[in-house]
Amino acid sequence: MPCPDEGYGLHRTGKGGNFFPFKMKMAVKIFVFLGLSLALFAAQKESSKPAGKNVKAPVPSAPDAKTGPVLLEKSLYQEVLQVLMEKYAEPSAIGINRLNETALDGLLNSLQGTVRMLESESKGGRLSGSTNLVDSVAVIDPFVGYMRVHGVEEGTARQVEDALRKMEQEQRVSSQVLDLRGAGGASLAAAARVASLFFSDTRELFTLQNGAGPQVFYATPSSCNFEKLLMILVNQETREAAELLAGVLQEQSRAVVLGQAPTAGRIFEMSETKLSNGKTLRYATIKALLPMRGDLFMKRVQPDILVSFDSGQEMEIISKAFQPPVVKSEPRYYSEAILTGRELAPFMTGGVEDKKKEDAEPLSNRDLVLQRALDLIKGIVALRLPGY
């Protein structure tokens, strides 16, 4: 008698049996495998697409504050310190006090002179209004006024105005040389009062910025408005308010600046604080900004005309009393040999008499910066340029 399931082939897979159930099982397995493969491929393709408008890119998690870069650097610092304290050849050089001093020195050096540590309170301070801030007032032929300014302070504007009036009334100067070489001035606001003497209208000159906020300074024209040709002489010792004055007049196209070097780059005011160790901390608190050039903090005023001149010789000249330069006239020689260059003229032989004549000349004759300013004035006057 046949088995009940023999005709249906549900379990027989041997020879001669029904293979349909076996094939069916294999097809299901293949189908499941292909389905999983296609799903995996689709997932990989989707993840490789760039984030669209509606797809947000993964956001990296914020670093733990406890393991941030600050503490990591501090940890590294402590690690290095520990190694050096234990194994360095001279541990006393790595002491905490030594490290603190080195860190403070590094901070002060990085601020490039805008912060200083003084042994005691400075005795300098601002110059009083009665100090002789302007001297060497003279008229150089042809009709060129000259004055040397030692400091731009509260009383400088009045002294400059008096000098301008005197030269204008007595000899009617056609141009002016303002010598600011070596000049300073602790009050930046004083630069506005001096600059106003050279404008006939009201205009913005500069802004002073400190912790209390900005303060804008304008030209305030007076009855003495010198609008003629103006030359300003500067050097690497021109600083603070005098430096600001040169920068203002240069930016406003009111003066031509000449010098053998840019200015000092110290256009700021300083304050002092007494420290617990008895020393005094002196630091910049007020800086200046020009309308067009902007922030002047630790920036220099570049001369319009740079004159090649030894700074040591220049300082020697301007440290002595000023004497107007003398125009040298060369003697006439009628010798054909001298005129054709076959022989040297007597004044070119370098004899004793020539040396005496050279020593007798005023030092201003050797002042190349002043001489370039005078040459420029003569050229402008000779060409009769508009405005002059």
Secondary structure, DSSP 8 states (H G I E B T S, - for coil): ---TTTTTTSS--STTS--HHHHHHHHHHHHHHHHHHHHHHHHHHHHTS---TTS---------GGGSHHHHHHHHHHHHHHHHHHH-S-GGGG-HHHHHHHHHHHHHHHTTTSEEEESS--S-----TTS--EEEEEEETTTEEEEEESB-STTHHHHHHHHHHHHHHHH--SEEEEE-TT-B-S-TTHHHHHHGGG-SS--EEEEEEETTEEEEEE----S----SEEEEEE-TT--HHHHHHHHHHHHTT--EEEESS---S--EEEEEEE-TTS-EEEEEEEEEEETTTEE-TT-----SEE----HHHHHHHHTS---------------HHHHTTSS--GGGS--HHHHHHHHHS-GGGG-HHHHHHHHHHHHHHHHT-TT-
